[in-house]
Amino acid sequence: MKTVVVTDSTAYIPKEIRDRLHIHMVPLSVVIGNDTYREEIDISTTEFYEKIRNDRALPKTSQPSLGNFVETFEELSKEYDAVISIHLSSGISGTLAGAKQAGEIVNNLDVYTFDSEVSCMVQGFYVVRAAEMALSGAHPEEILIELNAMKQTTCAYFMVDNLDHLHRGGRLNGIERIIGSVLQVKPILHFQDKVIVPFEKVRTRKKAMKRIADLLQEDAQKYEKLQATIIHANNENDAIDWKNELEEILPNVQFTISYFGPVIGTHLGEGSMGLGWVKID
């Protein structure tokens, strides 16, 4: 059985990796004013943050249409027998549901969907592993078993630098916003039961990043080797500094740097930082 992997743009997997592993990407979109942009295609992350920096209106986001998925799967059915379609958490987007529905429409292709229950490059961990296994000839059921095993050691935490986006997006009430701004509270968020919820509220950005790093260090002491990604919202220099700092104290962790693209960045805002990891063999 010849299998291929499909994901959505919020995994933010570099194009060279997608090309090398034959990963197919279906984009989500961000709407700024009257213009709609497919992320990773029509607008870069840097361009996105520049456009919204002084814009009072919060951009809107939209999932891929059913037609996008049907078209992608029909094209893949000409060459492949099966697809593993891996997407951002079903608790924050209907993208996975769209992939499932399209899989029921397209003939001559077995579509297996997988809910990453997370997003960004931590979602990408699953995608890359699935693609590597698919290229080696693994059966879809075998790949899904591996992905579910990965979930047991996958963690992701995000620090929001500015509460305005959460507030403007209806995810934070006005009183919490005022208190947070005055006290310099930096909420640490994580995924729980497929949705984003507060993990802790920490005073100051520095303390929030240290708290997240401490959580990584706890797992680094439990497992022989971890793969981790530092995720930034248009503040790459901070991400590089954090990576250098963590590499010195955690030699058994392999670090990469990724980013919050337009869709996720719409809800978290510029300056946010994240750290995600998973146990590897």
N, C-alpha and C positions, 0 to 999 in steps of 0.2 A: 504493500500500500504506500503510495507516494503522498506525503503529507507536507503542508505548508502552514506557516503561521501568519495570522493577521492580528493587528492591534490598532489602537487609535492614537491620535497625535499626542494625547496627554502623557504618554509614556516618555516622550521627549528623548527618544533613542537617536543618536547621531546618524545621519544619512549613510555615512560610510559603513556603519555597522549593519544597518538595515539592508544595504545592498549586498554586503558580504554574506549575510546569513539568509538572504532571500525573504526578508520580512516585509510584508505588505502593510501599508498604513492607510487608514481611513480617517480623514481629519474632522475634528470638531471646528466650530467657527466662533469668532468673536465679532460682535456688532458694535461699531463705534459711530455714533451719529446715524447717518443714513447708509453707511458703508459696511458691508459684510466681508470679513477676511477669513480664509481658511488658514488656521495656524499651521506653521511649518511649511506653508506653500506660498500664500499671498502676502504674509507679513512676518518679519523677523521679530524675535523677542525684544531686541533693542528698540526697533521701530515702534513696537507696541507701547513700551513704557514711555517713550518720548511723546507719543500721541496723547496719552491719558494723563500725563503728569499735571497739567494745569486745566484739565477738563472737569467741570463740576458734575457732569452726568456720569454715572457708573456705566461702563460698557455692559452689554448683554452677551450671553453665551448660548450656543445652540449645539445640540448633538447632531451627528450625521443623519441624513434622511434614510428612510428604509430603502429608497432607490439607490443610494450610494452603496449600501451593503449588497443589495441584489446584484448590481452591476459588477462589483468587485468579485463576488462569489461566482457569478456566471462566467466571468473571464478566467478565473482560476480553475473552474471545472474542466476547461479544455486541456489542462496539463496535469491536474492533481486529482487524487481520489478523495482526499480529506483535508479539512481545514481545522486548525485549532485557533479560535478567535478569542483573544485575551484583552480584557478591557478594564477601564477604571471602575471603581466601586459602584455597584448597582444602587447603593444608598445615596449617591450624590448625582447620578446621571442615569438616563434611560438608554444609554448607548448599548449596553449589554443586551437589553431587551430587544433593541432593533436588530442586533446581530442574530439573536435567536429566531426572531420572526423571519428574517431573510433566509436563514438556514432551512426553514420549513417550506419556503417558496421555491428555492433553486433545486433543480433535479440533478442527478448524476454527481452529487457531491455530499459527502458526510461532513456536517458542520458540528464541531464540538465547541461549546462556549465555556469560558472560564472566567469567573469573577475574581479579580485580583484583590478586591476589598480594600484597595488603596489607590494611589495614583502616582504620577511622575516617574522618575527613573526607578523607584522601588517596584512599580508595576513593570518597568522594563526588565528587572531581574528575571521575572517569570518568562517574559517574552524571549529574551536572549537564550535562556536555558531550554525553552521549548524548541526554538529554532535550531539550536545545536543538536538536540536529540532527533529532530525531524530529518536533518541532513544526514545523520548517521543511520537512518532507516528505522528508528523506533516507531512502534505502533502508537496511534493516538491515545489509547487507553493507558499504555505504559507512561506516556508523557504526562497525562493527567495525574497519575499516581505520584510522579515526581513533583509536580507543581503543588499538589496538596500537602506533600511532605515538607516542602519549602515553607509553607504557611506557618508551620509550627515554630519557626525561628525567625520569621520576618517581623521587623519593627520599623516604625517610621514616626518621627516627631517633627513638628513645625513650630517655629517661633515667629509670631506676627509682630512686625516692627511698628506698624501704624494701625491703630484700631479703626480708622475712618472707613476702610473698605468693608470690614465686617459690619460696621454700623450701617453704612449706606446700602449694603446688600441685604439688610434686614436680619443679620445674624447676631446683632448686638444691640441692646436697648440703649437709649440716650444716657441714662444714669450711669450704666456701666462704662460707657465711653468717657464721660467726664471724669469719673473716678480713676479710670485707667490712665488717662492723659495726665492727670495731676500727680498720681503716684508713680508714673513711669512703669506701670505694670505691662509686662510682655507675656501675653498668654502663650502657653505651650499647648499645642493641639495634637491630637492623634486620632487614628481611626478606631472606632469601637462599634462592633455590630454593623459594620459597613458605612457608618456615618462619621463625620468629623465632630469630635466633642472636645471640650477642655480637658487637659490632663492636669495641669497646674498653672497657677498664676504666679509669676516670679517678678520681683522688682529688678528692673534694669535689663538691658539687652545682654550685657556681659554675663550676668548671673543665669539668665535663661539658657544661653549657649553652653555654659559650664554644666548646667543641670542635664541638658541633653547629652553632652559628652560623657557625663558620669554614667548615664544609662547604657551607653555604648560600652563603656569600660567594664561594667558589670557583666555584660554578655561576653566580652572579649576574654574575661577570666574563666568563663564556663566552657567556651568552645575553642578548639585548636586553631581554627581559621575562620575569619569572617570577610565578607565582601560588603563594603559600605560606600555610600554616595552622599556627598555634600551638595545640597540643592540651594540655589540662591535666586533671588528676584532682582536681577540687574545690579548685583553688587559682587562681581566676580573676584575683586581683590580681597574682599573679606573671606570669601570661600577659599581662596588660595592660602591665605594666612592660617585659616582654621585647619585646613588639610595639613599644612606643614607642622603645625602644633600637635595635631593628633597623631601623625605618623611617628613622631619622636617617642611618644609614650605607649603606642599600640602597634608594635612591630608585626603582630599576627593578623592585622586588618589591612586588606587591600582597598585603597581609596580611589574614587573617581570624583569628578566634579560635574554636576548637572545644573539644571535651572528650572524655575517655575515659568512656563511659557504663558502666552496670552490668556488662555482659558482659565487655568488655575490661578495665574497672577491677578486676574480680574477680582477674585474673591479674597486673596491674601494681601495683595498690595506690594508695592516696591519696597525693597529692604528686608523682606522676610527671608528666613533661613530655615533649612530643613536638614535632617540627617536620618538616613535609613540604612538598614543593614540586614543581612541574612547569613546564616551559617553555610559554609561551603566545605566540600571534601578536599 
